[in-house]
């Protein structure tokens, strides 16, 4: 398990967060371009797919880390501060929404990225993804500062 080695756990936790922020940064490209241009370029579809892939990778790494969090961090956090536990659970739900919307938006662009209705739908999905991801990232930074194995 990830927590058998605290160094590996801390490293994986930080990579998890950095991948999420990087995914959001990449996803901002198609969000802006689909709103300001009438046609999606191949680069727009590429960055939508890359952004969704990075968010999916961050989410998968979070799933790998979750059992260690549940056994080593969450019990002490529950004794210390229930609101932070609830914030973590909210973060997980927002992350799922962000990934689902990003994959849906990128998938729509990849399947039929030239149709105006598809572009509008993809833009909506990517905007919701980006906003949920931003909330996830902010909560993640706040929770990481409060809830980690060293507490």
PyMOL commands that place a pseudoatom at each C-alpha (Angstrom):
pseudoatom trace, name=CA, resn=UNK, resi=1, chain=A, elem=C, hetatm=0, pos=[0.000, 0.000, 0.000]
pseudoatom trace, name=CA, resn=UNK, resi=2, chain=A, elem=C, hetatm=0, pos=[1.080, 3.591, -0.561]
pseudoatom trace, name=CA, resn=UNK, resi=3, chain=A, elem=C, hetatm=0, pos=[1.475, 4.412, 3.119]
pseudoatom trace, name=CA, resn=UNK, resi=4, chain=A, elem=C, hetatm=0, pos=[3.981, 1.633, 3.800]
pseudoatom trace, name=CA, resn=UNK, resi=5, chain=A, elem=C, hetatm=0, pos=[6.572, 4.191, 2.775]
pseudoatom trace, name=CA, resn=UNK, resi=6, chain=A, elem=C, hetatm=0, pos=[5.727, 7.731, 3.972]
pseudoatom trace, name=CA, resn=UNK, resi=7, chain=A, elem=C, hetatm=0, pos=[8.069, 9.226, 1.375]
pseudoatom trace, name=CA, resn=UNK, resi=8, chain=A, elem=C, hetatm=0, pos=[6.247, 7.451, -1.465]
pseudoatom trace, name=CA, resn=UNK, resi=9, chain=A, elem=C, hetatm=0, pos=[2.871, 8.445, -0.053]
pseudoatom trace, name=CA, resn=UNK, resi=10, chain=A, elem=C, hetatm=0, pos=[3.862, 12.112, 0.208]
pseudoatom trace, name=CA, resn=UNK, resi=11, chain=A, elem=C, hetatm=0, pos=[5.389, 12.055, -3.267]
pseudoatom trace, name=CA, resn=UNK, resi=12, chain=A, elem=C, hetatm=0, pos=[2.330, 10.395, -4.820]
pseudoatom trace, name=CA, resn=UNK, resi=13, chain=A, elem=C, hetatm=0, pos=[0.014, 12.809, -3.009]
pseudoatom trace, name=CA, resn=UNK, resi=14, chain=A, elem=C, hetatm=0, pos=[1.883, 15.807, -4.405]
pseudoatom trace, name=CA, resn=UNK, resi=15, chain=A, elem=C, hetatm=0, pos=[2.031, 14.341, -7.909]
pseudoatom trace, name=CA, resn=UNK, resi=16, chain=A, elem=C, hetatm=0, pos=[-1.726, 13.704, -7.639]
pseudoatom trace, name=CA, resn=UNK, resi=17, chain=A, elem=C, hetatm=0, pos=[-2.333, 17.390, -6.902]
pseudoatom trace, name=CA, resn=UNK, resi=18, chain=A, elem=C, hetatm=0, pos=[0.111, 18.687, -9.496]
pseudoatom trace, name=CA, resn=UNK, resi=19, chain=A, elem=C, hetatm=0, pos=[-1.419, 16.499, -12.217]
pseudoatom trace, name=CA, resn=UNK, resi=20, chain=A, elem=C, hetatm=0, pos=[-4.828, 17.901, -11.360]
pseudoatom trace, name=CA, resn=UNK, resi=21, chain=A, elem=C, hetatm=0, pos=[-3.622, 21.503, -11.598]
pseudoatom trace, name=CA, resn=UNK, resi=22, chain=A, elem=C, hetatm=0, pos=[-1.764, 20.739, -14.825]
pseudoatom trace, name=CA, resn=UNK, resi=23, chain=A, elem=C, hetatm=0, pos=[-4.900, 19.150, -16.274]
pseudoatom trace, name=CA, resn=UNK, resi=24, chain=A, elem=C, hetatm=0, pos=[-6.879, 22.289, -15.425]
pseudoatom trace, name=CA, resn=UNK, resi=25, chain=A, elem=C, hetatm=0, pos=[-4.243, 24.509, -17.015]
pseudoatom trace, name=CA, resn=UNK, resi=26, chain=A, elem=C, hetatm=0, pos=[-4.334, 22.477, -20.242]
pseudoatom trace, name=CA, resn=UNK, resi=27, chain=A, elem=C, hetatm=0, pos=[-8.140, 22.326, -20.200]
pseudoatom trace, name=CA, resn=UNK, resi=28, chain=A, elem=C, hetatm=0, pos=[-8.337, 26.106, -20.088]
pseudoatom trace, name=CA, resn=UNK, resi=29, chain=A, elem=C, hetatm=0, pos=[-7.103, 26.227, -23.712]
pseudoatom trace, name=CA, resn=UNK, resi=30, chain=A, elem=C, hetatm=0, pos=[-10.186, 24.568, -25.260]
pseudoatom trace, name=CA, resn=UNK, resi=31, chain=A, elem=C, hetatm=0, pos=[-12.483, 26.382, -22.841]
pseudoatom trace, name=CA, resn=UNK, resi=32, chain=A, elem=C, hetatm=0, pos=[-11.220, 29.750, -24.075]
pseudoatom trace, name=CA, resn=UNK, resi=33, chain=A, elem=C, hetatm=0, pos=[-10.887, 28.831, -27.754]
pseudoatom trace, name=CA, resn=UNK, resi=34, chain=A, elem=C, hetatm=0, pos=[-14.298, 27.191, -28.079]
pseudoatom trace, name=CA, resn=UNK, resi=35, chain=A, elem=C, hetatm=0, pos=[-15.864, 30.343, -26.688]
pseudoatom trace, name=CA, resn=UNK, resi=36, chain=A, elem=C, hetatm=0, pos=[-13.953, 32.825, -28.843]
pseudoatom trace, name=CA, resn=UNK, resi=37, chain=A, elem=C, hetatm=0, pos=[-13.770, 30.917, -32.165]
pseudoatom trace, name=CA, resn=UNK, resi=38, chain=A, elem=C, hetatm=0, pos=[-16.491, 29.424, -34.284]
pseudoatom trace, name=CA, resn=UNK, resi=39, chain=A, elem=C, hetatm=0, pos=[-14.513, 26.341, -35.348]
pseudoatom trace, name=CA, resn=UNK, resi=40, chain=A, elem=C, hetatm=0, pos=[-12.501, 23.934, -33.268]
pseudoatom trace, name=CA, resn=UNK, resi=41, chain=A, elem=C, hetatm=0, pos=[-8.988, 23.383, -34.536]
pseudoatom trace, name=CA, resn=UNK, resi=42, chain=A, elem=C, hetatm=0, pos=[-7.070, 20.110, -34.152]
pseudoatom trace, name=CA, resn=UNK, resi=43, chain=A, elem=C, hetatm=0, pos=[-5.072, 21.740, -31.335]
pseudoatom trace, name=CA, resn=UNK, resi=44, chain=A, elem=C, hetatm=0, pos=[-8.290, 22.465, -29.470]
pseudoatom trace, name=CA, resn=UNK, resi=45, chain=A, elem=C, hetatm=0, pos=[-9.338, 18.837, -29.678]
pseudoatom trace, name=CA, resn=UNK, resi=46, chain=A, elem=C, hetatm=0, pos=[-5.834, 17.748, -28.675]
pseudoatom trace, name=CA, resn=UNK, resi=47, chain=A, elem=C, hetatm=0, pos=[-5.715, 19.944, -25.575]
pseudoatom trace, name=CA, resn=UNK, resi=48, chain=A, elem=C, hetatm=0, pos=[-9.246, 18.912, -24.594]
pseudoatom trace, name=CA, resn=UNK, resi=49, chain=A, elem=C, hetatm=0, pos=[-8.176, 15.264, -24.762]
pseudoatom trace, name=CA, resn=UNK, resi=50, chain=A, elem=C, hetatm=0, pos=[-4.866, 15.923, -23.015]
pseudoatom trace, name=CA, resn=UNK, resi=51, chain=A, elem=C, hetatm=0, pos=[-6.537, 17.948, -20.255]
pseudoatom trace, name=CA, resn=UNK, resi=52, chain=A, elem=C, hetatm=0, pos=[-9.162, 15.249, -19.727]
pseudoatom trace, name=CA, resn=UNK, resi=53, chain=A, elem=C, hetatm=0, pos=[-6.434, 12.599, -19.702]
pseudoatom trace, name=CA, resn=UNK, resi=54, chain=A, elem=C, hetatm=0, pos=[-4.403, 14.459, -17.080]
pseudoatom trace, name=CA, resn=UNK, resi=55, chain=A, elem=C, hetatm=0, pos=[-7.479, 14.903, -14.882]
pseudoatom trace, name=CA, resn=UNK, resi=56, chain=A, elem=C, hetatm=0, pos=[-8.289, 11.218, -15.290]
pseudoatom trace, name=CA, resn=UNK, resi=57, chain=A, elem=C, hetatm=0, pos=[-4.718, 10.287, -14.358]
pseudoatom trace, name=CA, resn=UNK, resi=58, chain=A, elem=C, hetatm=0, pos=[-4.858, 12.512, -11.261]
pseudoatom trace, name=CA, resn=UNK, resi=59, chain=A, elem=C, hetatm=0, pos=[-8.166, 10.903, -10.307]
pseudoatom trace, name=CA, resn=UNK, resi=60, chain=A, elem=C, hetatm=0, pos=[-6.733, 7.389, -10.760]
pseudoatom trace, name=CA, resn=UNK, resi=61, chain=A, elem=C, hetatm=0, pos=[-3.753, 8.279, -8.563]
pseudoatom trace, name=CA, resn=UNK, resi=62, chain=A, elem=C, hetatm=0, pos=[-6.185, 9.571, -5.948]
pseudoatom trace, name=CA, resn=UNK, resi=63, chain=A, elem=C, hetatm=0, pos=[-7.998, 6.224, -6.030]
pseudoatom trace, name=CA, resn=UNK, resi=64, chain=A, elem=C, hetatm=0, pos=[-4.677, 4.492, -5.406]
pseudoatom trace, name=CA, resn=UNK, resi=65, chain=A, elem=C, hetatm=0, pos=[-3.967, 6.787, -2.456]
pseudoatom trace, name=CA, resn=UNK, resi=66, chain=A, elem=C, hetatm=0, pos=[-7.454, 6.620, -0.945]
pseudoatom trace, name=CA, resn=UNK, resi=67, chain=A, elem=C, hetatm=0, pos=[-7.100, 3.348, 1.030]
pseudoatom trace, name=CA, resn=UNK, resi=68, chain=A, elem=C, hetatm=0, pos=[-4.045, 4.734, 2.838]
pseudoatom trace, name=CA, resn=UNK, resi=69, chain=A, elem=C, hetatm=0, pos=[-5.871, 7.996, 3.524]
pseudoatom trace, name=CA, resn=UNK, resi=70, chain=A, elem=C, hetatm=0, pos=[-8.900, 6.106, 4.854]
pseudoatom trace, name=CA, resn=UNK, resi=71, chain=A, elem=C, hetatm=0, pos=[-6.846, 3.977, 7.252]
pseudoatom trace, name=CA, resn=UNK, resi=72, chain=A, elem=C, hetatm=0, pos=[-4.063, 6.368, 8.338]
pseudoatom trace, name=CA, resn=UNK, resi=73, chain=A, elem=C, hetatm=0, pos=[-5.330, 9.929, 7.977]
pseudoatom trace, name=CA, resn=UNK, resi=74, chain=A, elem=C, hetatm=0, pos=[-9.118, 9.975, 8.128]
pseudoatom trace, name=CA, resn=UNK, resi=75, chain=A, elem=C, hetatm=0, pos=[-9.600, 8.422, 11.619]
pseudoatom trace, name=CA, resn=UNK, resi=76, chain=A, elem=C, hetatm=0, pos=[-7.417, 11.047, 13.307]
pseudoatom trace, name=CA, resn=UNK, resi=77, chain=A, elem=C, hetatm=0, pos=[-8.996, 13.760, 11.219]
pseudoatom trace, name=CA, resn=UNK, resi=78, chain=A, elem=C, hetatm=0, pos=[-12.472, 12.614, 12.253]
pseudoatom trace, name=CA, resn=UNK, resi=79, chain=A, elem=C, hetatm=0, pos=[-11.475, 12.962, 15.896]
pseudoatom trace, name=CA, resn=UNK, resi=80, chain=A, elem=C, hetatm=0, pos=[-9.983, 16.394, 15.279]
pseudoatom trace, name=CA, resn=UNK, resi=81, chain=A, elem=C, hetatm=0, pos=[-12.300, 18.026, 12.774]
pseudoatom trace, name=CA, resn=UNK, resi=82, chain=A, elem=C, hetatm=0, pos=[-15.409, 16.626, 11.123]
pseudoatom trace, name=CA, resn=UNK, resi=83, chain=A, elem=C, hetatm=0, pos=[-15.752, 19.677, 8.808]
pseudoatom trace, name=CA, resn=UNK, resi=84, chain=A, elem=C, hetatm=0, pos=[-12.416, 18.802, 7.153]
pseudoatom trace, name=CA, resn=UNK, resi=85, chain=A, elem=C, hetatm=0, pos=[-13.563, 15.220, 6.612]
pseudoatom trace, name=CA, resn=UNK, resi=86, chain=A, elem=C, hetatm=0, pos=[-16.708, 16.542, 4.963]
pseudoatom trace, name=CA, resn=UNK, resi=87, chain=A, elem=C, hetatm=0, pos=[-14.641, 18.943, 2.871]
pseudoatom trace, name=CA, resn=UNK, resi=88, chain=A, elem=C, hetatm=0, pos=[-12.553, 15.997, 1.679]
pseudoatom trace, name=CA, resn=UNK, resi=89, chain=A, elem=C, hetatm=0, pos=[-15.673, 14.060, 0.704]
pseudoatom trace, name=CA, resn=UNK, resi=90, chain=A, elem=C, hetatm=0, pos=[-17.029, 17.104, -1.149]
pseudoatom trace, name=CA, resn=UNK, resi=91, chain=A, elem=C, hetatm=0, pos=[-13.679, 17.408, -2.935]
pseudoatom trace, name=CA, resn=UNK, resi=92, chain=A, elem=C, hetatm=0, pos=[-13.910, 13.799, -4.089]
pseudoatom trace, name=CA, resn=UNK, resi=93, chain=A, elem=C, hetatm=0, pos=[-17.390, 14.329, -5.528]
pseudoatom trace, name=CA, resn=UNK, resi=94, chain=A, elem=C, hetatm=0, pos=[-16.318, 17.512, -7.298]
pseudoatom trace, name=CA, resn=UNK, resi=95, chain=A, elem=C, hetatm=0, pos=[-13.283, 15.696, -8.714]
pseudoatom trace, name=CA, resn=UNK, resi=96, chain=A, elem=C, hetatm=0, pos=[-15.513, 12.964, -10.113]
pseudoatom trace, name=CA, resn=UNK, resi=97, chain=A, elem=C, hetatm=0, pos=[-17.765, 15.559, -11.748]
pseudoatom trace, name=CA, resn=UNK, resi=98, chain=A, elem=C, hetatm=0, pos=[-14.754, 17.368, -13.171]
pseudoatom trace, name=CA, resn=UNK, resi=99, chain=A, elem=C, hetatm=0, pos=[-13.331, 14.205, -14.719]
pseudoatom trace, name=CA, resn=UNK, resi=100, chain=A, elem=C, hetatm=0, pos=[-16.698, 13.037, -16.066]
pseudoatom trace, name=CA, resn=UNK, resi=101, chain=A, elem=C, hetatm=0, pos=[-17.430, 16.394, -17.686]
pseudoatom trace, name=CA, resn=UNK, resi=102, chain=A, elem=C, hetatm=0, pos=[-13.902, 16.690, -19.125]
pseudoatom trace, name=CA, resn=UNK, resi=103, chain=A, elem=C, hetatm=0, pos=[-14.041, 13.214, -20.643]
pseudoatom trace, name=CA, resn=UNK, resi=104, chain=A, elem=C, hetatm=0, pos=[-17.515, 13.947, -22.023]
pseudoatom trace, name=CA, resn=UNK, resi=105, chain=A, elem=C, hetatm=0, pos=[-16.475, 17.278, -23.526]
pseudoatom trace, name=CA, resn=UNK, resi=106, chain=A, elem=C, hetatm=0, pos=[-13.253, 15.924, -25.003]
pseudoatom trace, name=CA, resn=UNK, resi=107, chain=A, elem=C, hetatm=0, pos=[-15.078, 12.864, -26.321]
pseudoatom trace, name=CA, resn=UNK, resi=108, chain=A, elem=C, hetatm=0, pos=[-17.692, 15.022, -28.016]
pseudoatom trace, name=CA, resn=UNK, resi=109, chain=A, elem=C, hetatm=0, pos=[-14.985, 17.086, -29.713]
pseudoatom trace, name=CA, resn=UNK, resi=110, chain=A, elem=C, hetatm=0, pos=[-13.090, 14.010, -30.830]
pseudoatom trace, name=CA, resn=UNK, resi=111, chain=A, elem=C, hetatm=0, pos=[-16.190, 12.320, -32.256]
pseudoatom trace, name=CA, resn=UNK, resi=112, chain=A, elem=C, hetatm=0, pos=[-17.799, 15.312, -33.975]
pseudoatom trace, name=CA, resn=UNK, resi=113, chain=A, elem=C, hetatm=0, pos=[-15.767, 18.423, -33.228]
pseudoatom trace, name=CA, resn=UNK, resi=114, chain=A, elem=C, hetatm=0, pos=[-16.732, 20.348, -36.355]
pseudoatom trace, name=CA, resn=UNK, resi=115, chain=A, elem=C, hetatm=0, pos=[-20.491, 20.600, -35.742]
pseudoatom trace, name=CA, resn=UNK, resi=116, chain=A, elem=C, hetatm=0, pos=[-21.580, 23.834, -34.062]
pseudoatom trace, name=CA, resn=UNK, resi=117, chain=A, elem=C, hetatm=0, pos=[-23.980, 22.075, -31.684]
pseudoatom trace, name=CA, resn=UNK, resi=118, chain=A, elem=C, hetatm=0, pos=[-21.288, 19.617, -30.633]
pseudoatom trace, name=CA, resn=UNK, resi=119, chain=A, elem=C, hetatm=0, pos=[-18.862, 22.453, -29.994]
pseudoatom trace, name=CA, resn=UNK, resi=120, chain=A, elem=C, hetatm=0, pos=[-21.432, 24.271, -27.860]
pseudoatom trace, name=CA, resn=UNK, resi=121, chain=A, elem=C, hetatm=0, pos=[-22.170, 21.133, -25.855]
pseudoatom trace, name=CA, resn=UNK, resi=122, chain=A, elem=C, hetatm=0, pos=[-18.455, 20.358, -25.487]
pseudoatom trace, name=CA, resn=UNK, resi=123, chain=A, elem=C, hetatm=0, pos=[-17.770, 23.922, -24.337]
pseudoatom trace, name=CA, resn=UNK, resi=124, chain=A, elem=C, hetatm=0, pos=[-20.504, 23.647, -21.685]
pseudoatom trace, name=CA, resn=UNK, resi=125, chain=A, elem=C, hetatm=0, pos=[-19.130, 20.342, -20.430]
pseudoatom trace, name=CA, resn=UNK, resi=126, chain=A, elem=C, hetatm=0, pos=[-15.560, 21.639, -20.352]
pseudoatom trace, name=CA, resn=UNK, resi=127, chain=A, elem=C, hetatm=0, pos=[-16.544, 24.825, -18.501]
pseudoatom trace, name=CA, resn=UNK, resi=128, chain=A, elem=C, hetatm=0, pos=[-18.388, 22.820, -15.839]
pseudoatom trace, name=CA, resn=UNK, resi=129, chain=A, elem=C, hetatm=0, pos=[-15.399, 20.483, -15.655]
pseudoatom trace, name=CA, resn=UNK, resi=130, chain=A, elem=C, hetatm=0, pos=[-13.001, 23.379, -15.236]
pseudoatom trace, name=CA, resn=UNK, resi=131, chain=A, elem=C, hetatm=0, pos=[-15.082, 25.046, -12.515]
pseudoatom trace, name=CA, resn=UNK, resi=132, chain=A, elem=C, hetatm=0, pos=[-15.526, 21.775, -10.593]
pseudoatom trace, name=CA, resn=UNK, resi=133, chain=A, elem=C, hetatm=0, pos=[-11.812, 21.101, -11.016]
pseudoatom trace, name=CA, resn=UNK, resi=134, chain=A, elem=C, hetatm=0, pos=[-10.921, 24.549, -9.716]
pseudoatom trace, name=CA, resn=UNK, resi=135, chain=A, elem=C, hetatm=0, pos=[-13.076, 24.002, -6.627]
pseudoatom trace, name=CA, resn=UNK, resi=136, chain=A, elem=C, hetatm=0, pos=[-11.482, 20.561, -6.216]
pseudoatom trace, name=CA, resn=UNK, resi=137, chain=A, elem=C, hetatm=0, pos=[-7.983, 22.031, -6.426]
pseudoatom trace, name=CA, resn=UNK, resi=138, chain=A, elem=C, hetatm=0, pos=[-8.686, 24.776, -3.920]
pseudoatom trace, name=CA, resn=UNK, resi=139, chain=A, elem=C, hetatm=0, pos=[-10.227, 22.329, -1.471]
pseudoatom trace, name=CA, resn=UNK, resi=140, chain=A, elem=C, hetatm=0, pos=[-7.347, 19.911, -2.092]
pseudoatom trace, name=CA, resn=UNK, resi=141, chain=A, elem=C, hetatm=0, pos=[-4.706, 22.488, -1.181]
pseudoatom trace, name=CA, resn=UNK, resi=142, chain=A, elem=C, hetatm=0, pos=[-6.618, 23.510, 1.949]
pseudoatom trace, name=CA, resn=UNK, resi=143, chain=A, elem=C, hetatm=0, pos=[-7.187, 19.902, 3.045]
pseudoatom trace, name=CA, resn=UNK, resi=144, chain=A, elem=C, hetatm=0, pos=[-3.590, 18.850, 2.328]
pseudoatom trace, name=CA, resn=UNK, resi=145, chain=A, elem=C, hetatm=0, pos=[-2.409, 21.614, 4.629]
pseudoatom trace, name=CA, resn=UNK, resi=146, chain=A, elem=C, hetatm=0, pos=[-4.652, 20.292, 7.402]
pseudoatom trace, name=CA, resn=UNK, resi=147, chain=A, elem=C, hetatm=0, pos=[-4.902, 16.536, 6.833]
pseudoatom trace, name=CA, resn=UNK, resi=148, chain=A, elem=C, hetatm=0, pos=[-1.837, 14.424, 6.223]
pseudoatom trace, name=CA, resn=UNK, resi=149, chain=A, elem=C, hetatm=0, pos=[-0.120, 11.477, 7.931]
pseudoatom trace, name=CA, resn=UNK, resi=150, chain=A, elem=C, hetatm=0, pos=[2.117, 13.725, 10.025]
pseudoatom trace, name=CA, resn=UNK, resi=151, chain=A, elem=C, hetatm=0, pos=[-0.850, 15.025, 12.052]
for i in range(1, 151): cmd.bond("trace and resi %d" % i, "trace and resi %d" % (i + 1))
show_as sticks, trace
zoom trace
